[in-house]
């Protein structure tokens, strides 16, 4: 994989070219960095669901799907992606590389993606009412369905509890009570606002000639995406409170397997050298199959069905997630905290450090095996307000811990 190049198409809109010859497909994506709050969360989740239903040129879902087939079986993705305090609406098209079909379809692919984002099907100067009502029902189902996925529900609840006044704590699909208030008119007004005001990033990944790809993408998107005078938002690192107060919340449910989640504020920014040490620390503590938590809390003492920890780079947090029997709460909690204390005192070996580095390097390299995973990694850097750091650079910094 060659080096990513980034440049401005115009003020507030950036193009990122990610050349690689590892794949038979290319990936073209547009990300809109939206203002995210409790008031905008639900309408933001609904918008990409409606946009992919139909456009001016392809007015039905079946016609959208048919055109994907005409582009040699291209795949359209859309949704909302959260990175720390930031939220992005994304629209992606994955399609076959030119060398496998002996023709170039980049321009057709770019025109189609532009059509999805910029030319929605309208009725009476608003979104199509039937599309909006149908997707509102689907959104309600997504929100209601979270309670049935207890691990995901518990992980989301601890973010809400830990960050009640931050975008980081807002549920991914918003709030069920807000869905009915959205109309085809209010959704269209919101769409026009973000399309004209929000920062955008366009990614193109795969096999291509860089200058011609840049010129073509510029030609397709520049006429419909105007400059915008904006400042990029940046995630606020979670800092330990001076009073060290621990917040504890219990929710009772009639379930077989209880969930124990713990959120730690590390006060570690993503751009600090301590971040790389924290990544290795977490891998040994609970972020790998050979971790202290896995080997002791789960395997040795059988206090958990599963237990792991993970770092949120943007927010500077470590989240511990575990499934336990309710009557083993205290024993599991105490053991998790015991190993945290042991880690703080240096109870780990050079061999464990080496194993952690190798494990993290393997995981980082696996991101190169997927266009979407590589793009997501680079988006993380953008969300931090930085020029995206290459995967190999991050891997080298971890080796140096």
N, C-alpha and C positions, 0 to 999 in steps of 0.2 A: 504494500500500500504506500503510495507516494504522499507527499506532504499536502495537507489541506491548504487551499488558498481562499482568503476572504477579502471581499471588497464591497463597496457601496454601489448599488444601482442608482440610488438617489438618497437624499437625506431621510434616515429612518428605515431604509430598506437595504438589507445586506444579502449578498450572494456568497455561498460557501461551496466550493468545488472540491469533491473528495474523490480523486482518481484511484482506481484499483482495477486490476484485471483478474481478480479472483473469482468473479461471478459471471453467470450467464445473463443476469438481469441488471438493469439500471434503476435507480430510485430518485424520483423528483418530488420534493416536498415543500410546502409553504407553511410556516408557523406564524401565528399572530399572537404577540405578547399582550394579553388583555389585562385591563385593570380588574383585580379579583377581590371580591368582598362578599359578605353574606347577602348583600342586595343583588349582586350580579352572578352568583354561583349557579343558580338554577337555570337562568336564561342562557348562560354560557354553555352549560351542558346540553341544552336543547338545540342550540343553533346548528352545530355540525350534523346532527341527526336529520334536521329538516333540509339543509343544503344538499345533502347527497340524494335526496328523494327525487329531484328533477330540476332541470335547467330550462332556459329559454329554448335552446336548441334540442335538448333531450328531455322532454317534459314529463316523462314517467320513469319510475324505478327500473322497469323492464328495458326501456330504451337506453338508460345509463348502463345497465348491465350488458346490453347488446353491443354498445360501442366499445366497452372494455374487451369484449370478445374480438371485435374487429381490429383492435390494437394487439393482436396476437395473444389474447388471453391476459391482458393487463389486470392488475388487482388494485382496487381503489380502497384506501383507508381514510378514516376521518375520526376525530374525537377531541378530547381535552386531555392535556398532559400537564401534571403539576411538577414543579421543580422548586423545592423550598417554598418561599413566599410567592413565587411566580407561577403563572398559569398560561398555557399556550393552547390555542385552537390549532389543530394540525390537519392538513389535507395532503395525502401522499398517493402517488401512482407508481407502482412497480411494473416495469415492462421489459421485454426481451432486448438484449444488447444488439446493436446493428450487425455485428459480425456473424450472428447466427441466422439472420434473415436476409442478408445482402441488400439491405436498404435502411435508410435512416427514418425512424419514426419519432425522434425527439420533438420535432416541431409539432406534430400531431398530438403527442402526449402532453406537451406544454399547453397547447391550445385547449385541450380537454380539461386539464387541471384548472386553467384560468376560467373556463366556462363553469365548472363546479363552484368555484369560489366567488366569481364576480358577476355571473349572469343567472341568478336563481329564477325559477319559474314564479311568476307573480300573478295575482288577481286583484284588480281594483287598487293598484299601487300598494300592495302588501303581499306577504307570503300567502301561498295557497292554503286556505283554511283547512281543507281536509288533511293536508300533509301535517300541519301544525297539531291538529287534534289527535291524529293517529300517533305522532311521535311523543306527544304529552303523555298518552297512556303508556307508551313503551318506557318513557322516563320514570313514571311512577312505579312501574314494575321493577326497574333497576334499583330504585331507592328502597322499595319494600323488600326486595330480595336480599339486601345486604344483611339483614337480621338472621337469615338462614345460613349465612357463611360466617360462623362464629369467630374464626380466627381473624378474618378481614374486618369484621365488626369491632372486635376488641382493639385491633391496631388503630382503626379510625377513631374510636372513642378516646383512646389515650392521647391522640393528637389534639382532639377537640378539648379535652380536659386540661392538657398541658399548655395549650396555646389558644385560649378562648378569644383573644383579641387580635389574632394574627391570621392572615390568609392560609398559613400552614395548617391550621386546625379545621378549616372548612371542609365538609364532606365533598368527595369527588363529584357526585352527581347533584349536589345542592340539597334542597329541602322540599319534601313532599307538599307541605302546606303552601309553597309558593308557586307550584306548577299551574294551578287553575287560574291564577291571575294573569298568566301570559297569554296574549292574543296575537293573532297574525300581524296586527298593526304594531304593537309594542316590540315584537321580536324583529320586525323589519327595521324599525327605527334604531334599535340597538345594533343591528347588523351594519347599517349605513354608518353609524358612529364609529365603530371599531375599524371598519374597512378604510375609513378616511383618516383616522387619528392614531392608530396603534402601530408600534414598531413591528416590523416583519423580518423574517429570515427565510431565505430560499436556499435549500440544499439540493445539490445534484451529485449523486454518487454512482460510480461504476466505471465503465470503459468508454472513453470519449477523448476527443481532441479539445484541449481546454479553451483555446481562444475561440474556436467556432461555437462551442457549447455556450460560452459566456455571451457571445454576440447574439446567438439565437434566443437565449432565455431573456436577455435584455429586450430584444425586439418584441417578444411576445408579451411580457409583463409590464414594461415601462409605460405603454399608453394608458393602462387602466389603474396603475398604482402610483399615486401622486406623492411628492415629497411631504414629509410631516416633521414638524419641529417638536421633538419629544426627548425626554430623558429616560434612559433605561432604568427600571426599578431593580433593586438589588436586595437579596434575602438578608434579613437581620439574623446574625448568628445568635443562637440561644446561649445566654450567659447565666451562670449559677447566681442565684439570688443571695444577697448578703446575709439574710437571716437563716438561710439553709432550711427553710420550712419544707417539709415533705407533704405533698398532697396525696391523700389516699381516698379512693372511690370504690365502692362495692356495688355491683348491680346483680340482683338475684334473678336467676332464670331456672326453669325446669329442664336441665340438660345433664347428660351423663358426664361429659368432659368439661371441666371448668377451664377458664383462660386466665392466666396471670401475665399481665403486661407491665413493664417498668420502663420509664423514660428518664434518661440521664442527660442533663445539660453539661457539655464539656467545655464550653467557652473557647472552642477551637475553630477559627476561621478556615475556610477551604484553601486559602492562598498562603497559609502559614506552614513552616516546616514541621510543626507539631502534628499537622494533619496526617502526614505519611506515617509518623510514629503511631498515631492513634489507630490507623488502619491495620498496622501489624499487631498492635496490642489487641484490637477487637477480634482479629482472626484467631489468635491464640485463646482468647477468653471465651468467645461464643460464636465466632463467625466461620467455623469450618467443621468438617466431620471429625476432626481430631481435637476439638476444643476442650477446654477445662469443663465447661458446662455440659457438653454432650457426654464426655467420658465419666463425669462424676454425678451430676444431677440425674441424668437419664440412665446411663448404662450401669454404673456401680451401685447407686442407691435406689434406682427405679422410682424417683420422685416426680417424673414427668414423662408424658407420652412423646413430647418433643420439646426442645428448648434451644433457642438460638439468639444471637444478638447481631444487630446490623447498624452500620454507620450511615447517617444521612449527611452527605458531604455538604450540601447547601446550608443546612440548618445547624450543623455542628452538634448533633444529638446521637446518642446510642439508644436504640430501642431493643429491649429484651422481650421476646414473645415465647410463651410456653403454654402447653396444655397439660393440666394436672387434675388429679382427683381433689374434690373440694376439701376433704378432711386432711389433705396433705399440704394445704396452703402454707402454713407456718414453716414446716420442714423444708419445703421447696424454696420459699423466700429466703430463709436463713442460709441455706446452702449456696444460693446464687450470690448473696451478699458476702458470704465467707470467701468465695473464690475471687470476688472482686477485690477484697482486702488482701488476699494472698498475691494477686497480680500486682497490686500497688506496692507490695513489699518485695517484688522481684522474684516471686516463686514461679519461675519458668526457666527453661534451659536454652543454650545456644542452638541445640538441635530443633527445638520448637520454633525459634525465631527463623531458622533456615527453612523449615517446613512451611511456615506461614508465608514467607516471601515467595516460595515456589508456587504455593497454592494461589496466591493473589496474582502472580504473573500469569499463571494458566488461565485464570478467570478473565483477566484483562485481555489476553490474546484471543480468547473465545469471542470477544466483542468484534474482533476483526473478521470473524466467520459469518457475520450477518450485516447486511447493509443497514438495516433498521437499528440494530444494536450500536453500530458505529455512529450513526447519526444521533441516536439518543445520548450517547456519551458526549459528543461534541456540543449538543444542545445544553448539557449540564454546565459546560464551561461558559457558554453564552449567558446562561441564566445567572451566573455569578458576576456578570459584568466584565468578563475577561475574554481575551482572544483564546479560542479553544486550545487546550493543551493536548498535544498528540499522545496517543495511548503509550507509545514507546517511551516518551519523556516521563510520564507518570510511573511507568514500570521501573525505569532507572532510579527514580527518586525513592521508590519503595525499597529497591535493592540496597540503597545507601543508608537505610535506617540502621 
